[in-house]
Amino acid sequence: MKYAIKHKMRMDNPCTGAVILEKTLTVEEIENTSIDDEFLENNELTQFLEATYHHGMPLDIERIYLIINFDFSRATPETKSNLQEL
């Protein structure tokens, strides 16, 4: 739409103010969703962090630690020790 307005093909943007609603999950859908696929196991997380450390772009490991550290308070002692070894 920005292109059309810029080239005087359209005077206004009809999409302004449009709201896209999120799909509401039913109780059945929530109950059938497996939480196991949403999180990495300890060994998978360790492999991922090691690969990021050795093969990642500059500052990748710092960004990942920031993301992980956001909820680090809930991590198990084993996970904390694995992360600190890296």
Number of C-alpha atoms within 10 A of each C-alpha: 13 11 9 12 12 10 10 10 11 13 11 12 11 9 8 7 7 7 7 6 6 6 6 7 9 8 8 8 10 10 10 8 10 9 9 8 8 8 9 11 12 15 11 11 15 17 12 12 20 15 12 17 17 9 11 12 9 10 11 14 19 12 11 14 14 12 11 13 13 10 9 13 10 10 12 11 10 10 17 15 11 15 16 8 8 10
